[in-house]
Amino acid sequence: MQIYLARNNQQAGPYSLEQVNQMLSSQQVLLTDLVWHEGMTEWKTLGELTQGKLVYEPVGYSPFSTQIKNETENTAFNIKVEQKVPVPVLASFASRALAKVLDLMLWLPMLAIPSFFFNESQYKELFDIQKQLQATEVASTKAVELQQQVIHLIPNEAWMSMFAYLIIMLMIQAFFIAKSGQSIGKKLAKIKIVDIETSTPVSVIRAFWLRSVLFIILNMLFMPFITIIDYALGFSKNRQTLHDKLAKTKVIKQ
């Protein structure tokens, strides 16, 4: 197995697995260094492949019993420039908007849940309220009152089902983001979340809780100002939106 390493856009190698593990144990190679070998579709950090361990054990690989030369053991990890590591390309505003729309569409079924719990009389009452809301002469205070009637019309079972859907969908999105830095929408749009400085994967705390959950709370508290600022920053040079700045991330093409 021939393994290539890269750091600061400089590539070195190839090295054997034994050499890489020897340099890793002596900290000549870092877990933040990028690595690629045959069978991989893209460069990844060494720590991502070893899951934080100081030894790399590729699945299905049986190392040959070879001895590492002494000069390799005692030589510092000096990277020689051979070729540039591909520079990540920032995701376009259109692709990010598409991912956002796709993610929002996943919440539409939650709005339809109450209809499964209405009986015939509740349906009639709902239609009457909708007719009143559509009337152009309805005052703003009356409209608010009618909206409150709709909320009170929804059965408790429906609220519980909507809450369950909310939790399940958040867990699914968190799982995908933790695994690949992609929500379902970003996966379909072929873009992903990475660190602003190193372009490496980030933790689920930064990618999900800061970028999504905290940002949703801020939107609810300061609507629509947060949304306006967020989209305005999306047109900056590095296309780093407000929730990207909060989490110190950026979004790149897959």
Residue frames as qw, qx, qy, qz and C-alpha x, y, z in Angstrom:
[[0.000, 0.889, 0.457, 0.000, 0.00, 0.00, 0.00],
 [0.411, 0.195, 0.011, 0.890, 1.39, 3.40, -1.04],
 [0.200, -0.822, -0.491, 0.206, 0.18, 6.25, 1.16],
 [0.318, 0.480, 0.062, 0.815, 0.49, 9.95, 0.36],
 [0.333, -0.645, -0.472, 0.500, 0.47, 12.66, 3.04],
 [0.226, 0.612, 0.207, 0.729, -0.15, 16.39, 2.80],
 [0.362, -0.676, -0.397, 0.505, 0.15, 19.40, 5.06],
 [0.030, -0.742, 0.017, 0.669, -0.31, 23.10, 4.23],
 [0.666, 0.693, 0.005, -0.274, -1.02, 22.27, 0.56],
 [0.188, 0.654, -0.725, -0.107, 2.27, 20.33, 0.27],
 [0.967, 0.003, -0.039, -0.250, 2.29, 16.64, -0.57],
 [0.075, -0.608, 0.790, -0.030, 4.81, 13.96, 0.37],
 [0.804, -0.029, 0.559, -0.201, 5.15, 10.25, -0.25],
 [0.801, -0.327, -0.317, -0.389, 4.50, 7.56, -1.09],
 [0.189, -0.470, 0.757, -0.414, 5.03, 5.84, 2.29],
 [0.456, -0.132, -0.876, -0.086, 4.27, 2.33, 3.44],
 [0.603, -0.648, -0.309, -0.348, 1.69, 1.75, 6.16],
 [0.786, -0.348, -0.291, 0.419, 4.45, 0.78, 8.56],
 [0.400, 0.182, -0.060, 0.896, 6.32, 4.03, 7.88],
 [0.264, -0.585, -0.222, -0.734, 3.17, 6.10, 8.42],
 [0.739, -0.589, -0.312, -0.099, 2.42, 4.39, 11.74],
 [0.714, -0.154, -0.223, 0.646, 6.04, 4.83, 12.85],
 [0.186, 0.299, 0.022, 0.936, 5.96, 8.55, 12.04],
 [0.463, -0.612, -0.326, -0.552, 2.54, 8.85, 13.65],
 [0.776, -0.495, -0.346, 0.183, 3.72, 7.28, 16.92],
 [0.576, -0.171, -0.110, 0.792, 6.72, 9.65, 17.01],
 [0.065, 0.850, 0.340, -0.398, 4.44, 12.62, 16.16],
 [0.245, -0.255, 0.476, 0.805, 6.33, 13.37, 12.97],
 [0.180, -0.329, -0.665, -0.645, 2.91, 12.92, 11.35],
 [0.232, 0.047, 0.468, -0.851, -0.11, 14.61, 12.91],
 [0.281, 0.422, 0.851, -0.135, -3.75, 13.50, 13.07],
 [0.295, 0.770, 0.201, -0.529, -4.64, 16.75, 11.26],
 [0.065, -0.417, 0.666, 0.615, -2.47, 15.86, 8.24],
 [0.767, 0.366, -0.027, -0.527, -4.33, 14.88, 5.08],
 [0.391, -0.265, 0.866, 0.163, -3.92, 11.36, 3.70],
 [0.766, 0.411, -0.080, -0.488, -4.78, 9.52, 0.49],
 [0.264, -0.309, 0.887, 0.218, -4.14, 6.04, -0.86],
 [0.314, 0.010, -0.758, -0.571, -5.63, 3.74, -3.48],
 [0.257, -0.419, -0.870, 0.030, -9.27, 2.95, -2.77],
 [0.077, -0.583, -0.424, 0.689, -10.07, 6.42, -1.34],
 [0.330, 0.723, 0.509, 0.329, -12.25, 8.85, -3.32],
 [0.037, 0.910, -0.012, 0.413, -10.95, 12.00, -1.61],
 [0.354, 0.343, -0.571, 0.657, -8.31, 13.31, 0.79],
 [0.628, -0.682, -0.302, -0.223, -9.20, 12.92, 4.48],
 [0.184, -0.760, 0.506, -0.364, -7.51, 13.78, 7.75],
 [0.433, 0.219, -0.859, 0.162, -5.50, 10.97, 9.31],
 [0.199, -0.058, 0.690, -0.693, -7.44, 11.39, 12.55],
 [0.708, 0.150, 0.008, -0.690, -10.70, 10.77, 10.71],
 [0.744, 0.250, -0.592, -0.184, -9.37, 7.45, 9.38],
 [0.400, 0.145, -0.808, 0.408, -7.83, 6.32, 12.68],
 [0.521, -0.678, -0.439, -0.277, -10.78, 7.62, 14.75],
 [0.318, -0.881, 0.207, -0.284, -8.35, 9.54, 16.95],
 [0.908, -0.327, 0.174, 0.195, -5.94, 6.64, 17.52],
 [0.052, -0.816, 0.494, 0.296, -2.18, 6.88, 16.88],
 [0.346, -0.163, 0.873, 0.303, -2.22, 3.89, 14.55],
 [0.584, 0.367, -0.206, -0.694, -3.79, 3.47, 11.13],
 [0.365, -0.037, 0.930, 0.025, -5.30, 0.03, 10.45],
 [0.456, 0.204, -0.376, -0.780, -7.11, 0.03, 7.08],
 [0.791, 0.061, 0.451, -0.410, -10.01, -2.41, 6.89],
 [0.921, 0.362, 0.132, -0.061, -9.09, -5.56, 5.00],
 [0.420, 0.773, -0.453, 0.144, -5.38, -4.76, 4.79],
 [0.928, -0.334, 0.039, 0.161, -2.86, -7.40, 5.89],
 [0.053, 0.910, -0.408, -0.061, 0.60, -5.82, 6.29],
 [0.867, 0.282, -0.357, 0.205, 3.66, -7.72, 5.18],
 [0.723, -0.628, 0.008, 0.286, 6.31, -8.38, 7.80],
 [0.572, 0.612, -0.072, 0.542, 8.80, -5.74, 6.71],
 [0.575, -0.499, -0.235, 0.604, 11.40, -3.92, 8.76],
 [0.155, 0.979, 0.103, 0.084, 11.54, -0.13, 8.70],
 [0.671, 0.361, -0.213, 0.612, 14.96, 1.20, 8.01],
 [0.494, -0.504, -0.360, 0.610, 16.71, 3.00, 10.86],
 [0.203, -0.013, 0.141, 0.969, 17.23, 6.11, 8.83],
 [0.268, -0.507, -0.540, -0.616, 13.45, 6.36, 8.31],
 [0.547, -0.617, -0.541, 0.165, 12.86, 6.06, 12.06],
 [0.480, -0.481, -0.161, 0.716, 15.32, 8.84, 12.87],
 [0.202, 0.190, 0.350, 0.895, 14.47, 11.19, 10.05],
 [0.206, 0.402, 0.402, -0.796, 12.09, 14.05, 10.76],
 [0.433, 0.595, 0.675, 0.061, 8.93, 14.32, 8.71],
 [0.058, -0.490, 0.222, 0.841, 10.11, 16.79, 6.05],
 [0.601, 0.598, 0.508, -0.151, 7.54, 17.38, 3.36],
 [0.275, -0.204, 0.518, 0.784, 8.80, 17.83, -0.17],
 [0.483, 0.526, 0.116, -0.690, 6.66, 19.73, -2.58],
 [0.343, 0.038, 0.852, 0.393, 5.51, 17.40, -5.34],
 [0.083, -0.419, -0.595, -0.681, 2.08, 18.71, -6.26],
 [0.273, -0.190, 0.253, -0.909, -0.62, 20.90, -4.81],
 [0.109, 0.332, 0.904, -0.248, -3.46, 19.34, -2.86],
 [0.010, -0.548, -0.586, -0.597, -6.71, 20.33, -4.61],
 [0.046, -0.013, 0.338, -0.940, -8.01, 23.57, -3.13],
 [0.140, 0.507, 0.824, -0.210, -11.62, 23.21, -1.93],
 [0.012, -0.311, -0.404, -0.860, -14.12, 25.15, -4.03],
 [0.223, 0.154, 0.501, -0.822, -16.68, 27.21, -2.13],
 [0.216, 0.495, 0.840, 0.054, -20.28, 26.19, -2.67],
 [0.013, 0.318, 0.329, 0.889, -22.25, 28.64, -4.80],
 [0.312, 0.033, 0.387, -0.867, -25.08, 30.69, -3.30],
 [0.685, 0.074, -0.347, -0.636, -27.51, 28.84, -5.59],
 [0.619, 0.026, -0.784, 0.036, -26.43, 25.40, -4.35],
 [0.108, -0.027, -0.699, 0.706, -26.69, 26.53, -0.73],
 [0.477, 0.062, 0.103, -0.871, -30.16, 27.98, -1.39],
 [0.704, 0.056, -0.583, -0.403, -31.19, 24.70, -3.04],
 [0.435, 0.000, -0.831, 0.345, -29.97, 22.72, -0.02],
 [0.144, 0.039, 0.492, -0.858, -31.90, 25.04, 2.30],
 [0.626, 0.062, -0.183, -0.755, -35.13, 24.59, 0.29],
 [0.669, 0.046, -0.729, -0.138, -34.71, 20.81, 0.28],
 [0.254, -0.021, -0.776, 0.577, -34.17, 20.76, 4.05],
 [0.332, 0.056, 0.275, -0.900, -37.21, 22.98, 4.62],
 [0.658, 0.032, -0.469, -0.588, -39.35, 20.66, 2.52],
 [0.448, -0.005, -0.873, 0.193, -38.63, 17.87, 5.01],
 [0.051, 0.131, 0.617, -0.774, -40.65, 19.80, 7.59],
 [0.438, -0.044, -0.313, -0.841, -43.79, 20.06, 5.43],
 [0.542, -0.229, -0.793, -0.159, -45.19, 16.66, 6.56],
 [0.223, -0.211, -0.671, 0.675, -45.24, 17.97, 10.13],
 [0.263, 0.104, 0.054, -0.958, -47.77, 20.64, 9.10],
 [0.586, -0.053, -0.561, -0.582, -50.07, 17.96, 7.70],
 [0.246, -0.020, -0.914, 0.322, -50.09, 15.87, 10.90],
 [0.279, 0.140, 0.509, -0.802, -53.03, 17.69, 12.60],
 [0.587, 0.157, -0.323, -0.726, -55.35, 16.85, 9.69],
 [0.501, 0.031, -0.861, -0.078, -55.13, 13.16, 10.62],
 [0.173, -0.192, -0.785, 0.564, -56.58, 13.89, 14.07],
 [0.323, 0.071, 0.064, -0.941, -59.54, 16.13, 13.07],
 [0.304, 0.380, 0.866, -0.111, -63.07, 14.77, 13.19],
 [0.217, 0.575, 0.607, 0.503, -65.85, 15.96, 10.87],
 [0.181, -0.926, -0.328, 0.039, -67.01, 18.80, 13.13],
 [0.468, -0.646, 0.180, 0.576, -63.44, 20.05, 13.59],
 [0.430, 0.153, 0.559, 0.692, -62.94, 20.05, 9.81],
 [0.058, 0.790, 0.517, 0.324, -66.05, 22.19, 9.38],
 [0.357, -0.888, -0.116, 0.267, -64.90, 24.60, 12.08],
 [0.534, -0.347, 0.364, 0.680, -61.46, 24.81, 10.45],
 [0.324, 0.419, 0.578, 0.621, -62.97, 25.59, 7.03],
 [0.110, -0.910, -0.390, -0.094, -65.12, 28.33, 8.58],
 [0.453, -0.752, 0.090, 0.470, -62.06, 29.91, 10.18],
 [0.503, -0.062, 0.500, 0.703, -60.14, 29.74, 6.89],
 [0.188, 0.691, 0.548, 0.432, -63.00, 31.49, 5.07],
 [0.260, -0.939, -0.196, 0.112, -62.98, 34.26, 7.65],
 [0.540, -0.531, 0.280, 0.590, -59.21, 34.63, 7.35],
 [0.440, 0.218, 0.572, 0.658, -59.48, 34.92, 3.56],
 [0.074, 0.887, 0.448, 0.081, -61.99, 37.76, 3.85],
 [0.450, 0.441, -0.039, 0.776, -60.29, 41.02, 2.96],
 [0.260, -0.736, -0.041, -0.623, -62.24, 43.03, 5.54],
 [0.812, -0.451, -0.326, 0.175, -60.94, 41.02, 8.51],
 [0.119, -0.929, 0.269, -0.224, -59.08, 43.31, 10.90],
 [0.425, 0.485, -0.706, 0.292, -55.61, 42.41, 12.16],
 [0.335, -0.305, 0.668, -0.590, -56.88, 41.85, 15.72],
 [0.862, 0.107, 0.174, -0.465, -59.62, 39.56, 14.42],
 [0.748, 0.459, -0.478, -0.034, -57.09, 37.65, 12.30],
 [0.109, 0.440, -0.780, 0.432, -54.93, 37.02, 15.36],
 [0.606, -0.115, 0.510, -0.600, -57.99, 35.78, 17.24],
 [0.895, 0.283, -0.091, -0.331, -58.89, 33.40, 14.41],
 [0.541, 0.497, -0.659, 0.161, -55.32, 32.05, 14.29],
 [0.202, -0.336, 0.746, -0.538, -55.49, 31.36, 18.01],
 [0.809, 0.062, 0.252, -0.527, -58.72, 29.45, 17.42],
 [0.802, 0.412, -0.420, -0.107, -56.92, 27.26, 14.88],
 [0.221, 0.463, -0.767, 0.385, -54.17, 26.53, 17.42],
 [0.451, -0.167, 0.635, -0.605, -56.69, 25.58, 20.10],
 [0.846, 0.220, -0.067, -0.480, -58.53, 23.42, 17.57],
 [0.568, 0.425, -0.704, 0.026, -55.54, 21.10, 17.19],
 [0.883, -0.418, -0.156, -0.146, -55.88, 18.04, 19.51],
 [0.449, -0.748, 0.488, -0.009, -53.19, 17.24, 22.07],
 [0.867, 0.003, 0.465, 0.180, -52.43, 13.99, 20.25],
 [0.620, 0.728, 0.113, 0.272, -51.58, 15.98, 17.14],
 [0.076, -0.928, 0.327, -0.163, -49.23, 18.26, 19.09],
 [0.703, -0.468, 0.534, 0.049, -47.47, 15.21, 20.53],
 [0.838, 0.317, 0.376, 0.235, -47.10, 13.66, 17.08],
 [0.382, 0.888, -0.054, 0.249, -45.71, 16.91, 15.67],
 [0.340, -0.823, 0.446, -0.087, -43.21, 17.11, 18.52],
 [0.829, -0.168, 0.515, 0.135, -42.14, 13.49, 17.91],
 [0.716, 0.610, 0.209, 0.266, -41.67, 14.23, 14.20],
 [0.069, 0.955, -0.226, 0.177, -39.58, 17.28, 15.12],
 [0.563, -0.634, 0.531, 0.008, -37.27, 15.29, 17.41],
 [0.855, 0.108, 0.472, 0.186, -36.86, 12.41, 14.95],
 [0.581, 0.767, 0.102, 0.253, -36.07, 14.74, 12.05],
 [0.112, -0.918, 0.360, -0.126, -33.52, 16.66, 14.12],
 [0.718, -0.409, 0.558, 0.077, -31.84, 13.38, 15.11],
 [0.816, 0.392, 0.359, 0.227, -31.69, 12.25, 11.47],
 [0.352, 0.901, -0.079, 0.241, -30.19, 15.55, 10.34],
 [0.376, -0.805, 0.453, -0.070, -27.69, 15.50, 13.22],
 [0.855, -0.122, 0.482, 0.149, -26.65, 11.95, 12.27],
 [0.717, 0.583, 0.221, 0.311, -25.93, 12.86, 8.64],
 [0.100, 0.947, -0.196, 0.236, -24.13, 16.08, 9.58],
 [0.587, -0.650, 0.483, -0.005, -21.95, 14.24, 12.13],
 [0.869, 0.064, 0.449, 0.196, -21.14, 11.54, 9.58],
 [0.627, 0.336, 0.381, 0.591, -20.27, 13.62, 6.52],
 [0.149, -0.343, -0.037, 0.927, -20.83, 17.30, 7.29],
 [0.200, -0.108, -0.556, -0.799, -23.98, 17.20, 5.17],
 [0.528, 0.204, 0.502, -0.654, -27.64, 17.57, 5.98],
 [0.602, 0.362, 0.708, 0.078, -30.03, 15.71, 3.67],
 [0.391, 0.895, 0.151, -0.150, -30.44, 18.86, 1.57],
 [0.055, -0.815, 0.515, 0.258, -26.67, 19.44, 1.35],
 [0.548, -0.149, 0.802, 0.187, -26.12, 15.80, 0.42],
 [0.578, 0.602, 0.549, 0.051, -28.55, 16.15, -2.50],
 [0.255, 0.963, -0.038, -0.080, -26.97, 19.48, -3.50],
 [0.871, 0.198, -0.107, 0.436, -23.48, 17.89, -3.27],
 [0.112, 0.730, -0.310, 0.599, -22.02, 20.39, -0.81],
 [0.755, -0.377, -0.486, 0.225, -20.68, 19.95, 2.73],
 [0.321, -0.926, 0.084, -0.178, -19.64, 21.80, 5.90],
 [0.811, 0.096, -0.277, 0.507, -15.91, 22.07, 6.77],
 [0.479, -0.647, -0.158, 0.572, -13.63, 24.13, 9.02],
 [0.274, 0.955, 0.061, -0.094, -13.02, 27.68, 7.76],
 [0.145, -0.822, 0.517, 0.188, -9.23, 27.43, 8.15],
 [0.327, -0.369, 0.853, 0.169, -8.28, 23.81, 7.45],
 [0.625, 0.220, -0.427, -0.615, -11.20, 22.64, 5.25],
 [0.220, 0.067, -0.965, 0.124, -11.40, 19.52, 7.44],
 [0.473, -0.522, -0.649, -0.288, -14.57, 18.01, 8.97],
 [0.140, -0.425, 0.395, -0.802, -15.90, 19.70, 12.11],
 [0.021, 0.110, 0.904, -0.414, -17.59, 18.37, 15.22],
 [0.132, -0.571, -0.758, -0.287, -21.35, 17.89, 15.43],
 [0.237, -0.681, -0.405, 0.562, -21.46, 20.68, 18.05],
 [0.078, -0.449, 0.225, 0.861, -20.19, 23.21, 15.53],
 [0.047, -0.030, -0.745, -0.665, -21.84, 21.76, 12.42],
 [0.271, -0.493, -0.780, -0.275, -25.29, 21.12, 13.92],
 [0.342, -0.675, -0.545, 0.360, -25.88, 22.74, 17.29],
 [0.207, -0.514, 0.002, 0.833, -24.22, 26.08, 16.49],
 [0.003, -0.056, 0.556, 0.829, -25.05, 26.34, 12.78],
 [0.298, -0.361, -0.739, -0.484, -28.61, 25.01, 12.99],
 [0.417, -0.601, -0.667, 0.143, -30.17, 24.85, 16.45],
 [0.305, -0.496, -0.226, 0.781, -28.67, 28.04, 17.90],
 [0.033, -0.023, 0.385, 0.922, -29.32, 29.89, 14.64],
 [0.267, -0.499, -0.726, -0.391, -32.99, 28.79, 14.63],
 [0.379, -0.645, -0.524, 0.407, -33.36, 30.15, 18.19],
 [0.222, -0.342, 0.050, 0.912, -31.78, 33.47, 17.17],
 [0.078, -0.223, -0.603, -0.762, -34.15, 33.67, 14.21],
 [0.328, -0.615, -0.711, -0.092, -37.15, 33.13, 16.46],
 [0.377, -0.630, -0.340, 0.588, -35.97, 35.89, 18.83],
 [0.104, -0.591, 0.145, 0.786, -34.86, 38.46, 16.28],
 [0.396, 0.418, 0.712, 0.402, -36.88, 37.73, 13.15],
 [0.892, 0.421, 0.106, 0.123, -36.42, 38.99, 10.46],
 [0.003, 0.931, -0.361, -0.062, -33.16, 40.81, 11.21],
 [0.572, -0.421, 0.688, 0.151, -31.06, 37.67, 11.73],
 [0.740, 0.380, 0.538, 0.136, -32.31, 36.18, 8.44],
 [0.391, 0.920, 0.014, 0.030, -31.53, 39.38, 6.51],
 [0.200, -0.822, 0.527, 0.079, -28.01, 39.60, 7.97],
 [0.721, -0.158, 0.666, 0.109, -27.42, 35.90, 7.30],
 [0.703, 0.555, 0.410, 0.171, -28.33, 36.10, 3.61],
 [0.197, 0.969, -0.146, -0.006, -26.44, 39.39, 3.15],
 [0.379, -0.678, 0.618, 0.123, -23.21, 37.85, 4.48],
 [0.816, 0.137, 0.555, 0.088, -23.73, 34.91, 2.10],
 [0.605, 0.773, 0.113, 0.155, -22.70, 37.19, -0.78],
 [0.282, -0.866, 0.374, 0.173, -19.33, 38.05, 0.80],
 [0.350, 0.652, -0.651, -0.171, -16.02, 36.94, -0.72],
 [0.033, 0.244, -0.959, 0.139, -15.71, 33.74, 1.34],
 [0.581, -0.246, -0.538, -0.560, -19.52, 33.21, 1.28],
 [0.309, -0.109, -0.812, 0.484, -19.50, 32.78, 5.04],
 [0.373, -0.642, -0.413, -0.527, -23.02, 33.38, 6.38],
 [0.358, -0.651, 0.329, -0.583, -23.82, 34.43, 9.95],
 [0.916, -0.310, 0.168, -0.191, -24.32, 30.85, 11.14],
 [0.845, 0.333, -0.222, 0.354, -21.00, 29.94, 9.46],
 [0.158, 0.656, -0.379, 0.633, -19.28, 32.69, 11.43],
 [0.676, -0.541, 0.231, -0.444, -20.85, 31.45, 14.66],
 [0.969, -0.146, 0.198, 0.004, -19.43, 27.96, 14.07],
 [0.151, -0.716, 0.571, 0.372, -16.24, 29.03, 12.22],
 [0.641, 0.151, 0.730, 0.183, -17.17, 26.94, 9.21],
 [0.301, 0.453, -0.359, -0.758, -17.64, 27.28, 5.47],
 [0.803, 0.286, 0.479, -0.210, -19.53, 25.26, 2.87],
 [0.007, -0.520, 0.670, 0.530, -17.67, 23.74, -0.09],
 [0.777, 0.283, -0.341, -0.447, -18.46, 21.59, -3.09],
 [0.888, -0.263, 0.366, -0.088, -18.28, 17.86, -2.40]]
